Amino acid sequence: MKPYLLSLGAGLAVGIVYSLLSVKSPAPPVIALVGLFGILIGEQIVPTAVRILGGQPVGAAVRTTCAEPVLGRLPGDSAHDRAS
């Protein structure tokens, strides 16, 4: 939970600084979120392609590469709590 709160705090701090300086954010929020989503998906493409080119079936390559949720584990995720 701490990383989420730190991320929120950092975002709020940047927003306050932008407001004090009377500047707009560098990208509209929706476009920025779509870009971040693209980055997260892009991180999965290369390892998956390497596994597929190595002869692993597509389904197994996707399950192996994308075993972790693309958006990270949520606080209180019982599988994550057991692994810790």
Backbone as JSON, one array per atom type, in Angstrom:
{
  "sequence": "MKPYLLSLGAGLAVGIVYSLLSVKSPAPPVIALVGLFGILIGEQIVPTAVRILGGQPVGAAVRTTCAEPVLGRLPGDSAHDRAS",
  "N": [[0.83, -1.19, 0.0], [2.04, 1.17, 0.62], [3.7, 2.05, -1.63], [1.67, 2.92, -3.39], [0.51, 5.04, -2.04], [2.73, 6.74, -1.89], [3.1, 7.26, -4.62], [0.7, 8.55, -5.23], [1.01, 10.79, -3.57], [3.27, 11.99, -4.75], [2.22, 12.63, -7.25], [0.22, 14.46, -6.48], [1.84, 16.47, -5.4], [3.26, 17.35, -7.67], [1.11, 18.27, -9.19], [0.27, 20.41, -7.57], [2.52, 22.1, -7.74], [2.44, 22.65, -10.51], [0.04, 24.06, -10.58], [0.65, 26.3, -8.97], [2.57, 27.49, -10.58], [1.07, 28.16, -12.7], [0.82, 26.55, -15.04], [-0.09, 24.2, -17.57], [-0.62, 20.64, -17.45], [1.76, 18.43, -19.05], [0.51, 16.7, -20.86], [-2.8, 15.85, -21.89], [-4.81, 14.29, -19.39], [-6.12, 11.78, -20.11], [-4.79, 11.0, -22.43], [-2.22, 10.73, -21.41], [-2.59, 8.57, -19.65], [-3.3, 6.55, -21.45], [-0.9, 6.37, -22.83], [0.8, 5.46, -20.76], [-0.39, 2.97, -20.32], [0.21, 1.77, -22.75], [2.98, 1.56, -22.46], [3.14, -0.31, -20.37], [1.99, -2.58, -21.6], [3.77, -2.85, -23.72], [6.08, -3.64, -22.39], [5.59, -6.29, -22.01], [5.59, -7.44, -24.5], [8.14, -7.97, -25.79], [9.5, -10.04, -24.15], [7.55, -12.05, -24.45], [7.51, -12.44, -27.25], [10.14, -13.37, -27.62], [10.01, -15.83, -26.29], [8.1, -17.13, -27.88], [9.42, -17.18, -30.38], [11.43, -18.86, -29.6], [10.26, -21.28, -29.68], [8.25, -21.94, -27.93], [4.81, -22.63, -27.31], [2.21, -20.27, -28.16], [0.18, -19.71, -26.21], [1.35, -20.74, -23.84], [3.62, -19.14, -23.73], [2.54, -16.6, -23.33], [1.23, -16.97, -20.86], [3.44, -17.56, -19.24], [5.11, -15.28, -19.46], [3.38, -13.19, -18.81], [2.54, -13.69, -16.22], [2.5, -12.24, -13.82], [0.24, -9.71, -12.81], [-0.39, -7.15, -15.18], [-0.67, -4.59, -14.26], [0.45, -4.71, -11.8], [0.56, -6.1, -8.45], [-2.23, -5.88, -6.3], [-2.84, -4.22, -3.17], [-3.2, -6.39, -0.41], [-3.51, -8.69, -1.88], [-3.89, -12.05, -1.82], [-2.24, -14.08, -2.9], [0.15, -12.73, -3.29], [0.72, -12.01, -0.68], [1.23, -14.51, 0.48], [3.57, -15.22, -0.81], [5.4, -13.46, 0.19]],
  "CA": [[0.0, 0.0, 0.0], [2.91, 2.34, 0.72], [4.06, 2.61, -2.94], [0.52, 3.6, -3.97], [0.38, 6.33, -1.35], [3.85, 7.58, -2.33], [2.81, 7.66, -5.99], [-0.37, 9.55, -5.14], [1.6, 11.99, -2.99], [4.13, 12.61, -5.76], [1.33, 13.23, -8.25], [-0.38, 15.65, -5.89], [2.88, 17.5, -5.28], [3.5, 17.89, -9.01], [-0.08, 19.04, -9.54], [0.3, 21.68, -6.82], [3.56, 22.93, -8.35], [1.91, 23.11, -11.8], [-0.97, 25.06, -10.29], [1.32, 27.5, -8.48], [3.28, 28.09, -11.7], [0.04, 28.43, -13.72], [1.08, 25.82, -16.27], [-0.92, 23.02, -17.8], [0.15, 19.4, -17.47], [2.33, 18.25, -20.39], [-0.37, 15.93, -21.73], [-4.12, 15.65, -21.29], [-4.78, 13.09, -18.54], [-6.5, 10.54, -20.78], [-3.7, 10.64, -23.34], [-1.11, 10.27, -20.58], [-2.92, 7.23, -19.15], [-3.21, 5.63, -22.58], [0.53, 6.18, -23.06], [1.31, 4.58, -19.71], [-0.9, 1.62, -20.59], [1.02, 1.26, -23.85], [4.28, 1.18, -21.9], [2.96, -1.56, -19.62], [1.78, -3.67, -22.56], [5.01, -2.99, -24.47], [7.03, -4.4, -21.58], [5.26, -7.71, -22.09], [5.69, -7.92, -25.88], [9.46, -8.51, -26.13], [9.72, -11.36, -23.57], [6.62, -13.0, -25.05], [7.99, -12.75, -28.61], [11.35, -14.2, -27.49], [9.58, -17.19, -25.94], [7.43, -17.71, -29.05], [10.47, -17.47, -31.36], [12.2, -19.96, -29.05], [9.54, -22.53, -29.89], [7.2, -22.17, -26.94], [3.48, -22.31, -27.85], [1.77, -18.9, -27.86], [-0.53, -19.68, -24.93], [2.3, -20.93, -22.74], [4.51, -17.97, -23.7], [1.79, -15.49, -22.72], [1.03, -17.28, -19.44], [4.73, -17.49, -18.55], [5.58, -13.9, -19.45], [2.4, -12.29, -18.21], [2.01, -14.31, -15.02], [2.21, -11.15, -12.9], [-0.71, -8.76, -13.39], [0.31, -6.09, -15.89], [-0.73, -3.38, -13.46], [1.05, -4.97, -10.5], [-0.29, -6.7, -7.42], [-2.98, -4.95, -5.48], [-2.66, -4.44, -1.74], [-4.07, -7.42, 0.14], [-3.58, -9.84, -2.78], [-3.5, -13.19, -0.98], [-1.11, -14.8, -3.53], [1.36, -11.92, -3.03], [0.97, -12.08, 0.76], [1.8, -15.81, 0.78], [4.92, -15.27, -1.37], [6.27, -12.57, 0.97]],
  "C": [[0.87, 1.26, 0.0], [3.31, 2.91, -0.64], [2.91, 3.38, -3.6], [0.34, 4.98, -3.34], [1.51, 7.28, -1.75], [3.61, 8.1, -3.75], [1.73, 8.74, -6.02], [0.19, 10.86, -4.61], [2.48, 12.73, -3.99], [3.28, 13.3, -6.83], [0.66, 14.49, -7.74], [0.62, 16.8, -5.79], [3.15, 18.15, -6.64], [2.31, 18.74, -9.46], [-0.13, 20.39, -8.84], [1.33, 22.63, -7.42], [3.07, 23.48, -9.69], [0.9, 24.24, -11.57], [-0.34, 26.38, -9.84], [2.05, 28.24, -9.61], [2.34, 28.46, -12.86], [0.39, 27.8, -15.06], [0.14, 24.63, -16.36], [-0.03, 21.78, -17.76], [0.63, 19.15, -18.9], [1.45, 17.45, -21.35], [-1.75, 15.86, -21.07], [-4.15, 14.33, -20.52], [-5.11, 11.79, -19.25], [-5.38, 10.08, -21.71], [-2.51, 10.1, -22.54], [-1.37, 8.85, -20.07], [-2.85, 6.19, -20.26], [-1.74, 5.34, -22.89], [1.16, 5.27, -22.03], [0.85, 3.14, -19.91], [-0.11, 0.98, -21.72], [2.39, 0.81, -23.38], [4.17, -0.16, -21.18], [2.78, -2.75, -20.55], [3.07, -3.93, -23.33], [6.06, -3.78, -23.71], [6.81, -5.9, -21.68], [5.54, -8.29, -23.48], [7.03, -8.6, -26.17], [9.69, -9.88, -25.48], [8.79, -12.43, -24.15], [7.08, -13.41, -26.44], [9.23, -13.63, -28.56], [10.98, -15.64, -27.18], [8.92, -17.88, -27.14], [8.47, -18.08, -30.12], [11.36, -18.62, -30.9], [11.48, -21.3, -29.14], [8.45, -22.82, -28.87], [5.84, -21.83, -27.57], [3.02, -20.93, -27.35], [1.1, -18.82, -26.49], [0.41, -19.81, -23.75], [3.23, -19.73, -22.61], [3.82, -16.79, -23.02], [1.61, -15.75, -21.23], [2.33, -17.14, -18.65], [5.18, -16.05, -18.4], [4.66, -13.0, -18.66], [1.78, -12.88, -16.94], [1.66, -13.26, -13.96], [1.18, -10.24, -13.56], [0.03, -7.57, -14.0], [0.31, -4.79, -15.09], [-0.16, -3.57, -12.06], [0.05, -5.58, -9.54], [-1.0, -5.62, -6.63], [-2.72, -5.23, -4.01], [-3.66, -5.49, -1.25], [-4.24, -8.62, -0.76], [-3.04, -11.06, -2.03], [-2.34, -13.97, -1.58], [0.19, -14.06, -3.26], [1.72, -12.01, -1.55], [1.63, -13.41, 1.14], [3.25, -15.89, 0.31], [5.9, -14.43, -0.54], [6.79, -13.22, 2.22]]
}
